[in-house]
């Protein structure tokens, strides 16, 4: 089984929380797979008068359940199946998150072997089956910390309002308005809003570093209502050449999540 992409599962979910907080888009029964990155094609940048960023964000806020619903969540539990792009590897995954910025991912293989990836809001690490700890550094760490922000949806709404609409692009079966903005220094983000429903179907984050750009892409499908809000139950993640899919089977909000879950293991270097 190919295990190389598994440590990147963290950003697959947290990186898409902004998008999975959007409302259901009722995908077609055929369940067509998300189009590969190389197949995302541009269309006429101005087929009609483009909406402005404020209009797109206000529509998103309206259909997503609203601020009152999302502000009532402080913890979250997700459960599902991880699958490699070539379907050669499967694993069970559980994700715990807690405001303001803590996340834990437990990935369990069919033979019972498990690994964990943890972010406590300042640092992130991987715990291997033998008890070893491996710190995440560089651009990957920056990505993990940013994506561990439990209030990423609200913060993204505030930051994206400063962005601008580039035009439209095709993302799989969707035609989407592309909004580009700069949420922080050396970071460029794009959100692709479906032109009909107004819901995000793709997000891009590009960290601009001295050693080169570090890009993370997420694709979202199969939105379902949970506690008055909507989450994508099918996620496709692309990061540093690794591509995998998450199929979520369960999402629970405001479950008990103890802070001890995010402590460094005893084997960690002092």
KEKE-3310 file (N, C-alpha, C; in steps of 0.2 Angstrom, whole numbers, plus 5000, padded with zeros to 4 digits):
npx = (5004:5003:5009:5013:5006:4998:5001:4998:4984:4979:4977:4968:4955:4954:4959:4948:4937:4932:4925:4917:4908:4898:4882:4871:4873:4867:4872:4873:4865:4874:4886:4898:4916:4928:4935:4952:4966:4973:4964:4955:4948:4949:4936:4927:4931:4923:4908:4896:4890:4900:4897:4901:4914:4908:4895:4895:4900:4891:4880:4885:4886:4873:4867:4874:4870:4872:4879:4875:4873:4885:4894:4890:4897:4910:4918:4923:4919:4925:4922:4928:4933:4949:4956:4968:4973:4974:4967:4973:4976:4968:4961:4955:4949:4949:4945:4948:4944:4946:4941:4953:4961:4966:4970:4967:4972:4968:4974:4970:4975:4971:4976:4976:4986:4991:4993:4996:4992:4995:4991:4994:4991:5002:5013:5016:5015:5019:5015:5021:5018:5027:5029:5037:5041:5038:5042:5033:5038:5043:5035:5024:5021:5017:5005:4998:4995:4988:4977:4972:4964:4949:4939:4940:4931:4923:4934:4939:4929:4929:4942:4942:4933:4941:4946:4945:4935:4940:4935:4927:4929:4929:4926:4927:4910:4905:4903:4912:4913:4928:4937:4950:4961:4971:4975:4985:5002:5013:5004:4993:4976:4962:4945:4932:4917:4902:4892:4879:4873:4881:4889:4905:4916:4929:4945:4960:4976:4991:5007:5020:5036:5054:5060:5052:5035:5022:5009:4992:4977:4960:4945:4927:4913:4896:4887:4880:4867:4871:4867:4860:4870:4880:4890:4904:4904:4912:4929:4943:4960:4975:4992:5008:5011:5005:4989:4973:4958:4944:4931:4918:4909:4903:4899:4900:4896:4901:4906:4913:4930:4945:4958:4970:4972:4980:4993:5011:5019:5026:5038:5043:5056:5066)
npy = (4994:5011:5023:5036:5049:5050:5058:5071:5072:5081:5094:5092:5092:5102:5113:5114:5118:5131:5130:5118:5123:5128:5129:5115:5108:5100:5088:5079:5063:5054:5056:5060:5060:5072:5084:5081:5091:5096:5096:5107:5120:5136:5148:5160:5175:5185:5182:5188:5202:5202:5197:5207:5205:5207:5204:5190:5185:5188:5181:5168:5168:5169:5157:5147:5145:5155:5167:5165:5151:5145:5152:5145:5133:5125:5114:5099:5083:5072:5058:5045:5039:5037:5038:5033:5042:5032:5022:5012:5012:5012:5019:5021:5036:5048:5064:5077:5093:5108:5124:5138:5134:5120:5104:5086:5071:5055:5041:5025:5009:4995:4984:4987:4996:5012:5030:5047:5064:5080:5096:5110:5123:5130:5123:5108:5090:5073:5057:5042:5023:5017:5025:5036:5053:5066:5081:5094:5105:5121:5126:5117:5117:5130:5130:5120:5126:5138:5132:5125:5134:5136:5145:5147:5149:5161:5171:5170:5175:5189:5192:5189:5199:5209:5205:5202:5198:5187:5181:5168:5150:5133:5120:5104:5098:5110:5128:5141:5157:5165:5171:5180:5184:5191:5184:5185:5191:5186:5175:5169:5167:5158:5157:5147:5150:5142:5146:5145:5140:5147:5141:5136:5126:5123:5127:5137:5138:5147:5148:5159:5157:5159:5148:5144:5142:5135:5125:5122:5113:5111:5101:5101:5091:5083:5089:5090:5093:5097:5099:5111:5118:5116:5103:5097:5081:5074:5075:5081:5082:5090:5091:5096:5086:5075:5067:5064:5057:5060:5052:5057:5050:5053:5067:5077:5090:5101:5091:5082:5087:5084:5094:5088:5079:5086:5087:5085:5070:5059:5054:5064:5075:5085)
npz = (5000:4996:5006:5006:5003:5014:5026:5022:5024:5033:5028:5018:5024:5033:5026:5017:5024:5023:5011:5013:5022:5015:5006:5001:4985:4977:4969:4953:4950:4944:4950:4945:4943:4950:4940:4934:4938:4927:4918:4920:4913:4905:4901:4892:4899:4901:4898:4901:4911:4925:4942:4957:4969:4982:4980:4977:4989:4998:4994:4996:5010:5013:5008:5015:5028:5037:5049:5062:5064:5061:5071:5082:5083:5091:5092:5082:5074:5062:5051:5040:5024:5017:5001:4988:4973:4962:4967:4974:4987:5003:5018:5035:5042:5055:5061:5072:5078:5086:5092:5096:5085:5084:5078:5075:5067:5064:5056:5050:5045:5036:5042:5055:5060:5064:5061:5067:5064:5070:5075:5085:5084:5084:5081:5071:5069:5065:5071:5071:5069:5078:5088:5086:5083:5071:5066:5056:5044:5037:5021:5022:5035:5037:5030:5037:5049:5046:5040:5051:5058:5066:5063:5050:5040:5043:5044:5031:5023:5027:5023:5009:5004:5000:4988:4970:4955:4943:4932:4923:4925:4920:4931:4932:4930:4933:4930:4935:4945:4947:4961:4967:4980:4993:5007:5017:5019:5006:5002:4991:4987:4979:4976:4969:4964:4960:4946:4946:4958:4968:4977:4983:4973:4972:4979:4980:4987:4987:4993:4993:4992:4996:4991:4981:4975:4984:4982:4986:4982:4982:4980:4980:4983:4984:4994:5010:5023:5040:5056:5053:5044:5030:5023:5013:5008:5000:4995:4986:4985:4982:4983:4982:4972:4977:4976:4982:4988:4999:5007:5016:5030:5041:5051:5065:5076:5090:5099:5113:5115:5121:5127:5129:5119:5110:5114:5113:5111:5123:5118:5111:5106:5118)
capx = (5000:5006:5007:5017:5002:4994:5002:4995:4977:4977:4975:4962:4949:4954:4960:4942:4932:4929:4921:4912:4903:4893:4876:4871:4873:4863:4875:4869:4865:4879:4892:4904:4922:4930:4940:4959:4968:4975:4958:4952:4949:4946:4931:4926:4932:4917:4902:4891:4892:4902:4896:4907:4915:4903:4888:4896:4901:4884:4876:4888:4884:4865:4865:4878:4867:4872:4884:4873:4874:4893:4897:4888:4901:4917:4922:4920:4922:4923:4925:4927:4938:4954:4958:4973:4971:4974:4963:4978:4977:4962:4962:4950:4951:4945:4947:4945:4946:4944:4943:4953:4966:4969:4967:4971:4970:4970:4973:4970:4976:4967:4980:4976:4992:4988:4997:4992:4995:4992:4993:4991:4990:5009:5018:5012:5019:5016:5016:5021:5016:5032:5030:5041:5038:5042:5039:5032:5042:5043:5028:5019:5019:5013:4999:4994:4993:4983:4971:4969:4960:4943:4935:4942:4926:4922:4940:4940:4924:4932:4948:4940:4930:4946:4948:4942:4933:4945:4931:4924:4932:4926:4929:4922:4904:4903:4906:4913:4917:4935:4938:4957:4963:4978:4973:4991:5008:5015:4999:4987:4970:4957:4939:4929:4910:4897:4889:4871:4871:4884:4893:4912:4918:4936:4949:4967:4981:4998:5012:5025:5042:5060:5062:5047:5028:5019:5002:4987:4971:4954:4939:4922:4906:4891:4886:4874:4866:4872:4865:4859:4875:4881:4897:4905:4906:4917:4934:4948:4965:4981:4997:5015:5011:5001:4982:4969:4951:4941:4924:4916:4903:4900:4901:4897:4898:4901:4907:4918:4937:4949:4965:4976:4973:4984:4999:5016:5020:5032:5044:5046:5063:5065)
capy = (5000:5017:5027:5042:5055:5050:5064:5077:5072:5087:5100:5090:5093:5109:5117:5115:5120:5137:5128:5114:5126:5131:5125:5109:5110:5094:5086:5075:5056:5050:5056:5061:5062:5079:5084:5082:5098:5097:5097:5113:5124:5143:5150:5167:5179:5190:5181:5192:5206:5199:5200:5209:5200:5207:5200:5183:5183:5189:5175:5162:5169:5168:5150:5143:5144:5161:5167:5163:5144:5144:5154:5141:5128:5126:5108:5095:5077:5069:5051:5044:5034:5040:5034:5036:5043:5027:5017:5007:5012:5014:5019:5024:5042:5052:5071:5080:5099:5112:5131:5142:5132:5114:5098:5080:5066:5048:5037:5018:5005:4988:4979:4990:5001:5019:5036:5053:5070:5084:5103:5113:5130:5133:5118:5102:5084:5066:5052:5035:5018:5015:5030:5041:5060:5069:5088:5096:5111:5125:5128:5112:5119:5136:5127:5116:5131:5142:5127:5123:5139:5133:5150:5149:5152:5168:5175:5170:5180:5195:5194:5189:5205:5214:5202:5204:5193:5187:5179:5161:5144:5126:5115:5098:5100:5117:5134:5145:5163:5165:5176:5180:5188:5190:5184:5187:5192:5180:5170:5171:5162:5159:5153:5146:5149:5139:5152:5145:5139:5151:5138:5135:5120:5123:5133:5136:5142:5147:5151:5162:5157:5160:5141:5142:5142:5129:5126:5117:5114:5107:5101:5099:5088:5080:5093:5088:5097:5094:5104:5118:5120:5111:5101:5093:5074:5071:5080:5079:5086:5090:5095:5093:5080:5070:5068:5059:5058:5059:5052:5057:5046:5056:5074:5079:5097:5102:5085:5083:5086:5086:5098:5083:5076:5089:5087:5082:5063:5058:5053:5070:5078:5091)
capz = (5000:4996:5012:5006:5003:5020:5031:5019:5024:5037:5024:5014:5027:5036:5020:5013:5029:5021:5006:5015:5026:5010:5006:4997:4978:4974:4963:4949:4953:4941:4954:4941:4947:4949:4934:4936:4938:4921:4914:4922:4907:4905:4896:4891:4905:4902:4894:4903:4916:4930:4948:4960:4975:4988:4978:4978:4996:5002:4992:4999:5017:5014:5007:5019:5034:5041:5054:5068:5064:5062:5077:5088:5083:5094:5090:5076:5073:5055:5050:5033:5020:5012:4995:4984:4966:4958:4971:4976:4994:5007:5025:5039:5045:5060:5062:5078:5078:5091:5092:5090:5080:5085:5074:5075:5062:5065:5050:5052:5040:5037:5047:5062:5061:5064:5062:5069:5063:5075:5075:5091:5083:5083:5078:5069:5069:5063:5076:5068:5073:5082:5094:5084:5081:5065:5065:5050:5044:5030:5019:5024:5042:5037:5027:5042:5054:5043:5039:5057:5060:5066:5061:5043:5035:5044:5042:5024:5021:5029:5019:5002:5001:4996:4981:4964:4951:4937:4926:4924:4923:4921:4936:4931:4927:4935:4928:4942:4945:4951:4965:4969:4985:4997:5015:5021:5015:5003:5001:4986:4987:4974:4977:4963:4966:4955:4944:4947:4965:4972:4982:4981:4971:4972:4982:4979:4991:4984:4997:4989:4997:4993:4988:4976:4977:4987:4981:4988:4979:4985:4976:4984:4980:4988:5000:5014:5029:5046:5061:5050:5040:5025:5022:5007:5010:4995:4995:4982:4988:4978:4987:4981:4968:4980:4975:4986:4989:5006:5007:5023:5031:5047:5054:5072:5079:5097:5103:5118:5113:5127:5125:5130:5112:5105:5117:5111:5114:5128:5115:5107:5108:5122)
cpx = (5004:5004:5010:5012:4999:4995:4999:4987:4975:4974:4969:4956:4949:4955:4953:4936:4928:4924:4916:4907:4898:4887:4876:4870:4869:4866:4871:4870:4871:4885:4898:4910:4924:4936:4947:4961:4970:4970:4953:4953:4946:4941:4931:4926:4926:4911:4896:4894:4894:4899:4902:4908:4910:4897:4889:4897:4895:4879:4878:4885:4877:4864:4869:4875:4867:4877:4882:4874:4881:4896:4895:4892:4908:4921:4919:4923:4920:4926:4923:4933:4943:4956:4963:4970:4970:4970:4967:4978:4970:4964:4956:4953:4946:4949:4944:4948:4942:4946:4948:4957:4969:4965:4971:4968:4972:4969:4975:4970:4972:4970:4980:4981:4989:4994:4993:4996:4991:4995:4990:4991:4997:5014:5013:5017:5015:5019:5016:5019:5021:5033:5034:5037:5042:5038:5038:5035:5040:5036:5023:5017:5015:5006:4995:4991:4987:4976:4968:4965:4952:4938:4937:4937:4924:4928:4940:4935:4926:4937:4946:4936:4934:4948:4944:4940:4937:4941:4928:4929:4928:4930:4924:4916:4902:4907:4906:4916:4923:4936:4945:4958:4969:4976:4979:4997:5011:5011:4994:4982:4965:4951:4935:4921:4906:4893:4881:4870:4875:4889:4900:4913:4925:4939:4956:4971:4988:5002:5018:5031:5048:5062:5057:5040:5026:5012:4998:4980:4966:4948:4933:4916:4902:4890:4879:4873:4867:4871:4864:4864:4876:4889:4898:4908:4911:4923:4940:4954:4972:4986:5004:5015:5007:4993:4978:4962:4949:4934:4921:4910:4899:4903:4897:4900:4897:4901:4913:4925:4941:4956:4971:4977:4978:4991:5004:5017:5026:5038:5047:5052:5061:5068)
cpy = (5006:5022:5034:5048:5055:5056:5070:5077:5078:5092:5098:5092:5101:5114:5118:5117:5126:5135:5123:5117:5129:5126:5120:5112:5105:5092:5080:5068:5052:5051:5056:5063:5069:5079:5085:5089:5100:5098:5103:5118:5131:5144:5157:5171:5183:5188:5185:5197:5202:5202:5202:5204:5201:5204:5193:5181:5183:5183:5169:5162:5167:5160:5145:5141:5150:5161:5164:5155:5142:5146:5150:5135:5129:5119:5104:5088:5074:5062:5049:5039:5038:5035:5037:5037:5037:5021:5011:5006:5015:5014:5022:5031:5045:5058:5074:5088:5103:5120:5133:5138:5125:5108:5092:5075:5060:5044:5029:5014:4998:4983:4982:4995:5008:5024:5042:5059:5075:5091:5107:5121:5134:5129:5112:5096:5078:5061:5045:5029:5015:5020:5036:5048:5063:5076:5090:5103:5115:5126:5124:5114:5125:5134:5124:5121:5135:5138:5125:5128:5137:5138:5152:5152:5159:5173:5175:5175:5187:5197:5194:5195:5210:5211:5205:5198:5193:5185:5172:5156:5138:5122:5109:5100:5107:5123:5139:5152:5162:5171:5175:5185:5186:5190:5186:5188:5185:5174:5173:5165:5163:5154:5153:5145:5147:5145:5152:5144:5144:5148:5136:5127:5118:5129:5131:5141:5142:5151:5153:5162:5157:5153:5139:5142:5135:5130:5120:5118:5109:5107:5098:5096:5085:5083:5091:5092:5093:5100:5111:5121:5114:5110:5097:5086:5071:5076:5077:5084:5085:5095:5092:5087:5075:5072:5062:5061:5056:5058:5051:5053:5049:5062:5075:5086:5097:5095:5086:5082:5089:5089:5093:5079:5079:5091:5083:5075:5063:5057:5059:5073:5084:5097)
cpz = (5000:5001:5011:5006:5010:5025:5028:5020:5028:5033:5019:5017:5029:5031:5016:5018:5026:5016:5009:5020:5021:5010:5001:4989:4974:4968:4959:4951:4950:4945:4950:4944:4946:4944:4936:4935:4931:4916:4915:4916:4908:4900:4896:4897:4906:4897:4895:4908:4922:4937:4952:4966:4981:4986:4979:4985:5000:5000:4995:5007:5018:5013:5012:5026:5039:5047:5061:5069:5065:5068:5083:5088:5086:5093:5085:5076:5066:5055:5043:5030:5016:5007:4990:4977:4962:4961:4973:4984:4998:5014:5029:5041:5049:5061:5068:5077:5083:5091:5097:5084:5081:5081:5075:5070:5063:5059:5052:5046:5041:5042:5054:5064:5060:5065:5064:5066:5067:5074:5081:5090:5082:5080:5075:5068:5067:5068:5072:5072:5079:5088:5092:5082:5076:5064:5058:5049:5037:5028:5021:5031:5042:5034:5033:5047:5052:5042:5045:5061:5060:5063:5054:5039:5036:5042:5035:5021:5022:5024:5011:4999:4998:4990:4975:4959:4945:4931:4928:4922:4924:4926:4936:4927:4928:4931:4934:4941:4950:4955:4968:4975:4989:5004:5019:5016:5012:5002:4996:4986:4981:4977:4971:4965:4960:4953:4945:4955:4970:4977:4979:4979:4970:4975:4981:4984:4988:4989:4993:4994:4993:4989:4983:4979:4979:4986:4983:4985:4982:4981:4980:4980:4985:4995:5004:5020:5035:5051:5058:5045:5035:5024:5016:5010:5005:4994:4991:4984:4984:4981:4985:4977:4970:4978:4979:4987:4996:5005:5014:5024:5038:5049:5060:5074:5086:5101:5108:5115:5118:5124:5125:5123:5108:5109:5113:5114:5119:5124:5111:5110:5112:5120)
residu = (UNK:UNK:UNK:UNK:UNK:UNK:UNK:UNK:UNK:UNK:UNK:UNK:UNK:UNK:UNK:UNK:UNK:UNK:UNK:UNK:UNK:UNK:UNK:UNK:UNK:UNK:UNK:UNK:UNK:UNK:UNK:UNK:UNK:UNK:UNK:UNK:UNK:UNK:UNK:UNK:UNK:UNK:UNK:UNK:UNK:UNK:UNK:UNK:UNK:UNK:UNK:UNK:UNK:UNK:UNK:UNK:UNK:UNK:UNK:UNK:UNK:UNK:UNK:UNK:UNK:UNK:UNK:UNK:UNK:UNK:UNK:UNK:UNK:UNK:UNK:UNK:UNK:UNK:UNK:UNK:UNK:UNK:UNK:UNK:UNK:UNK:UNK:UNK:UNK:UNK:UNK:UNK:UNK:UNK:UNK:UNK:UNK:UNK:UNK:UNK:UNK:UNK:UNK:UNK:UNK:UNK:UNK:UNK:UNK:UNK:UNK:UNK:UNK:UNK:UNK:UNK:UNK:UNK:UNK:UNK:UNK:UNK:UNK:UNK:UNK:UNK:UNK:UNK:UNK:UNK:UNK:UNK:UNK:UNK:UNK:UNK:UNK:UNK:UNK:UNK:UNK:UNK:UNK:UNK:UNK:UNK:UNK:UNK:UNK:UNK:UNK:UNK:UNK:UNK:UNK:UNK:UNK:UNK:UNK:UNK:UNK:UNK:UNK:UNK:UNK:UNK:UNK:UNK:UNK:UNK:UNK:UNK:UNK:UNK:UNK:UNK:UNK:UNK:UNK:UNK:UNK:UNK:UNK:UNK:UNK:UNK:UNK:UNK:UNK:UNK:UNK:UNK:UNK:UNK:UNK:UNK:UNK:UNK:UNK:UNK:UNK:UNK:UNK:UNK:UNK:UNK:UNK:UNK:UNK:UNK:UNK:UNK:UNK:UNK:UNK:UNK:UNK:UNK:UNK:UNK:UNK:UNK:UNK:UNK:UNK:UNK:UNK:UNK:UNK:UNK:UNK:UNK:UNK:UNK:UNK:UNK:UNK:UNK:UNK:UNK:UNK:UNK:UNK:UNK:UNK:UNK:UNK:UNK:UNK:UNK:UNK:UNK:UNK:UNK:UNK:UNK:UNK:UNK:UNK:UNK:UNK:UNK:UNK:UNK:UNK:UNK:UNK:UNK:UNK:UNK)
# end
